[in-house]
Amino acid sequence: MLEAAMKKTALRKTLLPAVVAGFLAIGLCLAAGAQTQAPKKSKIPAALKKETKISIETARATALKKVPGEIQEEELEKENGKLVYSFDIRATGQKDITEVQVSAIDGSIVGVEKENAASEAKEKKQDSAKP
């Protein structure tokens, strides 16, 4: 009888941490999936999408790894002759936006730039002037 009780205790000591670890792993996976969902503003032209080698989901994950937060806007564009995904991310706990550019060809980080309200307005004006 003592032996059975000891086995039961040993099983609890082993099983409980494993169950807790499993729930934590599931929670982390769900949280990571939620972070990489598409933002409300997404400009991915079909003509440029055909040229990409990296998926938008992979690029989002790369950008969020560099700057954790919420993606406000994403865009696929040619900038300085390079095909890049551009993500405007509101970093966790910050007001300003950080633009992270990820190569649509090899998935590398091309650039990271903090933007404030003035630089955002200037960029929107330049974008509206583009054909």
C-alpha positions as CSV (number, residue, x, y, z in Angstrom):
1,M,0.0,0.0,0.0
2,L,2.8,2.4,0.8
3,E,4.4,1.5,-2.5
4,A,1.2,2.4,-4.4
5,A,1.0,5.8,-2.6
6,M,4.7,6.5,-3.5
7,K,4.1,5.7,-7.2
8,K,1.0,8.0,-7.2
9,T,3.0,10.8,-5.7
10,A,5.9,10.3,-8.1
11,L,3.4,10.3,-11.0
12,R,1.9,13.6,-9.8
13,K,5.3,15.2,-9.5
14,T,6.1,14.2,-13.1
15,L,2.7,14.7,-14.7
16,L,1.8,18.1,-13.3
17,P,4.9,20.0,-14.6
18,A,4.4,18.3,-18.0
19,V,0.8,19.4,-18.2
20,V,1.7,23.0,-17.2
21,A,4.5,23.1,-19.7
22,G,2.1,21.9,-22.4
23,F,-0.5,24.6,-21.7
24,L,2.2,27.2,-21.7
25,A,3.5,26.0,-25.1
26,I,0.0,26.1,-26.5
27,G,-0.6,29.6,-25.2
28,L,2.7,30.9,-26.6
29,C,1.9,29.4,-30.0
30,L,-1.6,31.1,-30.0
31,A,-0.1,34.4,-28.9
32,A,2.5,34.2,-31.7
33,G,-0.1,33.4,-34.3
34,A,-2.2,36.4,-33.2
35,Q,0.7,38.8,-33.6
36,T,1.3,37.8,-37.2
37,Q,-2.3,38.4,-38.4
38,A,-2.8,40.9,-41.3
39,P,-3.4,44.5,-40.3
40,K,-6.4,46.5,-41.5
41,K,-4.3,48.4,-44.0
42,S,-2.5,46.1,-46.4
43,K,-1.2,47.1,-49.9
44,I,0.2,44.0,-51.6
45,P,0.0,44.6,-55.4
46,A,-0.5,41.3,-57.4
47,A,2.1,42.3,-60.0
48,L,4.8,42.7,-57.3
49,K,3.6,39.7,-55.3
50,K,4.6,37.4,-58.2
51,E,8.2,38.6,-57.8
52,T,8.5,37.7,-54.1
53,K,10.4,34.6,-52.8
54,I,9.4,35.2,-49.1
55,S,5.7,35.0,-48.0
56,I,4.1,37.9,-46.3
57,E,3.5,35.8,-43.2
58,T,7.2,35.0,-42.9
59,A,8.1,38.7,-43.4
60,R,5.6,39.7,-40.7
61,A,7.1,37.3,-38.2
62,T,10.6,38.6,-39.0
63,A,9.5,42.2,-38.6
64,L,7.8,41.4,-35.3
65,K,10.8,39.6,-34.0
66,K,12.9,42.7,-34.7
67,V,10.3,45.1,-33.2
68,P,7.6,43.4,-31.0
69,G,4.3,45.2,-31.2
70,E,1.2,45.5,-33.4
71,I,1.5,46.0,-37.2
72,Q,-0.6,49.0,-38.2
73,E,0.0,48.9,-41.9
74,E,1.9,46.7,-44.4
75,E,3.0,47.2,-48.0
76,L,4.9,45.5,-50.7
77,E,7.0,48.0,-52.7
78,K,10.1,48.6,-54.6
79,E,12.4,50.9,-52.7
80,N,15.8,51.9,-53.8
81,G,15.6,49.2,-56.4
82,K,14.8,46.4,-53.9
83,L,11.6,44.6,-53.4
84,V,10.6,44.9,-49.8
85,Y,7.8,44.4,-47.4
86,S,7.3,47.5,-45.3
87,F,5.6,47.2,-41.9
88,D,4.5,50.1,-39.7
89,I,4.7,48.7,-36.2
90,R,3.5,50.4,-33.0
91,A,6.0,48.9,-30.6
92,T,4.7,47.6,-27.4
93,G,4.3,50.5,-24.9
94,Q,5.2,53.3,-27.4
95,K,3.2,55.9,-29.3
96,D,5.5,56.3,-32.3
97,I,5.6,54.0,-35.2
98,T,8.7,52.0,-36.3
99,E,8.9,51.1,-39.9
100,V,10.6,47.8,-40.5
101,Q,11.5,46.8,-44.1
102,V,12.1,43.1,-44.9
103,S,13.5,41.9,-48.2
104,A,10.8,40.0,-50.2
105,I,13.6,38.1,-51.8
106,D,15.8,36.7,-49.0
107,G,13.8,37.6,-45.8
108,S,16.6,39.8,-44.3
109,I,16.0,43.1,-42.5
110,V,16.6,45.9,-44.9
111,G,16.0,48.8,-42.6
112,V,14.5,49.9,-39.3
113,E,13.4,53.5,-38.9
114,K,11.4,55.3,-36.1
115,E,8.7,57.6,-37.3
116,N,6.8,60.3,-35.6
117,A,3.6,62.1,-36.6
118,A,5.5,64.6,-38.8
119,S,7.5,62.0,-40.7
120,E,4.3,59.8,-41.2
121,A,2.5,62.8,-42.7
122,K,5.4,63.5,-45.1
123,E,5.5,59.9,-46.2
124,K,1.7,59.8,-46.8
125,K,2.0,62.9,-48.9
126,Q,4.8,61.4,-51.0
127,D,2.8,58.1,-51.4
128,S,-0.3,60.0,-52.7
129,A,1.9,61.8,-55.3
130,K,3.1,58.4,-56.7
131,P,1.2,57.1,-59.7
